[in-house]
Amino acid sequence: MKKKTDSASLSSELIRRPIRRCFPIFLLPTFICFCIGFLWPFIQGIYLSFCNFNTPKDAVWVGASNYVKAFKDASFVHAFWNTAAFAVVSIVLINVLAFAIAYALTQRMRGSNLFRTVFFMPNLIGGVVLGYIWSMIFDAILKRYGTYLTANATYGFWGLVILVAWQQIGYMMIIYIAGLQAVPGEMVEAARIDGANGRQTLFRVIIPNVMPSITICTFLTLTNSFKMFDQNMALTGGAPSVMMNGAKVNMTELLALNIYSTYNINKNWHGVAQAKAVVFFVLVAALAIAQLVATRNKEVQQ
């Protein structure tokens, strides 16, 4: 037995040795593509956020003035708070409904596989297509009451929430189903034998064991909510608009759409749009890292 073990380890070492020796050769093409496609544009984008420019070649250094203009822009500040409110509502709604559906579909019900497919299908449709389809649906409903989706900021906000929830619940449901199926059956059975009711079993046994899935789904919904662009543009386009502090503010505009609008509407504000993009990146990265740390610590405690 010892000889067989030694032979297996020797064989494994012989296989791994050339891989260790040659891995830089295989890694190099991917690293070059990463530098060209991500790292260099990212560094150039940070530099351009301190410049006035129409194209990167004619950039003129202006220092931090672009960031000052960005934070003084009423539309950017409004888009930030609008995005924050949208993120909170969508994170709670999507994760609660996705978990509830996943929990129901893992209770040995008939047709569960069919239901999983049906709930997942909206995630396969593009955001722009969904935006235009749902705008027609909402306008057809609101027309009965003599109004339309983009006439009121409240209608637009909740329209975005409904659209994104409908699109993403099925995807998060699949992740929660995987987490629920990984919960040890012996642990659930032991809890029931000890007298735990369904609610106690859910909150004290099942949910703590599904925390890795909760971490992933919360991260995805958080980042997707802050990065949402195509649905926002197709559904409302930021409308309706009002004048606020002498500036035009789109009431249903989220951060990504605000950056796009800043760059395309005012050619003299390309640097400001780039500064907003850098602030946007830092914000999303900080929130995502904070959320991951918080939920992973919860996993360790459990």
NORTARA-V345933 format. One record per backbone hydrogen bond with DSSP energy under -0.5 kcal/mol. CO is the residue of the C=O (numbers start at 1). NH is the residue of the N-H. E is the energy in kcal/mol with one decimal. If there is no record, write none. Layout:
BEGIN
co->{CO CO}
nh->{NH NH}
e->{E E}
END
This chain:
BEGIN
co->{1 2 3 4 5 6 7 8 9 10 11 12 13 14 15 16 17 18 19 22 22 23 24 25 26 27 28 29 30 31 32 33 34 34 35 38 39 40 41 42 43 44 45 47 48 50 50 52 55 55 56 60 62 63 64 65 66 67 68 69 70 72 73 74 75 76 77 78 79 80 81 82 83 84 85 86 87 88 89 90 91 92 93 94 95 96 97 98 99 100 101 102 103 104 109 111 112 113 114 115 116 117 118 120 121 122 126 127 128 129 130 131 132 133 134 135 136 137 138 139 141 142 142 143 148 149 152 153 154 155 156 157 158 159 160 161 162 163 164 165 168 169 170 171 172 173 174 175 176 177 178 180 184 185 186 187 188 189 190 191 192 197 198 199 200 201 201 202 205 206 207 208 210 210 211 212 213 214 215 216 217 218 219 220 221 222 223 224 229 230 231 232 232 232 236 238 238 240 242 242 244 247 249 249 250 254 255 256 257 258 259 260 261 262 265 266 267 269 270 271 272 273 274 275 276 277 278 279 280 281 282 283 284 285 286 287 288 289 290 291 292 293 294 295 296 297 298}
nh->{5 6 7 8 9 10 11 12 13 14 15 16 17 18 19 20 21 22 23 25 26 27 28 29 30 31 32 33 34 35 36 37 38 39 40 42 43 44 45 46 47 48 49 50 51 62 63 60 54 58 59 52 65 66 68 69 70 71 72 73 73 74 77 78 79 80 81 82 83 84 85 86 87 88 89 90 91 92 93 94 95 96 97 98 99 100 101 102 103 104 105 106 106 107 112 115 116 117 118 119 120 121 122 123 124 125 130 131 132 133 134 135 136 137 138 139 140 141 142 143 144 145 147 146 151 152 156 157 158 159 160 161 162 163 164 165 166 167 168 169 172 173 174 175 176 177 178 179 180 181 182 183 188 189 190 191 192 193 194 196 195 201 202 203 204 205 206 207 209 210 210 211 213 214 215 216 217 218 219 220 221 222 223 224 225 226 227 228 233 234 235 236 237 238 239 252 253 251 244 249 247 244 242 251 253 258 259 260 261 262 263 264 265 266 267 269 270 273 274 275 276 277 278 279 280 281 282 283 284 285 286 287 288 289 290 291 292 293 294 295 296 297 298 299 300 301 302}
e->{-2.2 -2.6 -2.4 -2.3 -2.4 -2.2 -2.4 -2.4 -2.2 -2.2 -1.6 -2.2 -2.0 -0.7 -0.8 -2.7 -1.9 -2.0 -1.4 -1.1 -1.2 -2.5 -2.2 -0.6 -0.6 -2.5 -2.6 -2.2 -2.3 -2.4 -2.6 -3.0 -2.1 -2.1 -3.0 -2.3 -2.4 -2.7 -2.3 -1.9 -2.0 -2.6 -1.2 -1.7 -1.8 -3.2 -1.2 -2.5 -0.6 -1.3 -1.0 -2.6 -0.9 -0.6 -1.8 -2.5 -2.2 -2.3 -1.5 -0.9 -0.7 -0.6 -1.9 -2.4 -2.3 -2.0 -2.0 -2.5 -2.5 -2.5 -2.3 -2.3 -2.8 -2.2 -2.2 -2.6 -2.6 -2.0 -2.6 -2.7 -1.9 -2.3 -2.2 -2.6 -2.3 -2.3 -2.6 -2.5 -2.8 -2.1 -2.4 -0.7 -0.6 -1.3 -1.1 -2.3 -2.3 -1.9 -2.4 -2.7 -1.7 -1.6 -0.5 -1.6 -2.1 -1.3 -2.4 -2.4 -2.1 -2.4 -2.9 -1.8 -1.6 -1.8 -3.0 -2.4 -2.0 -1.8 -3.1 -1.8 -1.0 -1.4 -1.9 -1.6 -1.5 -0.9 -2.0 -2.5 -2.3 -2.0 -2.1 -1.9 -2.4 -2.4 -2.6 -2.5 -2.6 -1.8 -2.6 -2.2 -2.3 -2.4 -1.5 -1.3 -2.3 -2.5 -2.0 -1.9 -2.8 -2.4 -0.8 -1.1 -1.5 -2.6 -2.4 -1.9 -1.9 -2.3 -1.9 -2.5 -1.3 -2.5 -2.1 -2.4 -2.3 -1.4 -2.5 -2.9 -1.1 -1.1 -0.9 -0.8 -0.7 -2.0 -2.6 -1.9 -2.7 -2.5 -2.1 -2.5 -2.6 -2.3 -2.5 -2.6 -2.0 -1.9 -2.1 -0.8 -2.6 -2.4 -2.6 -1.7 -2.4 -0.5 -1.7 -2.0 -0.5 -3.0 -0.5 -3.3 -1.6 -3.5 -2.4 -0.6 -1.3 -2.3 -2.3 -1.9 -2.7 -2.5 -1.9 -2.1 -2.6 -1.1 -0.6 -1.6 -0.8 -2.5 -2.0 -2.2 -2.5 -1.9 -1.9 -2.4 -2.7 -2.3 -2.5 -2.5 -2.5 -2.6 -2.5 -2.4 -2.5 -2.4 -2.4 -2.5 -2.4 -2.5 -2.3 -2.6 -2.4 -2.0 -1.3 -1.7 -2.0 -2.2 -1.9}
END
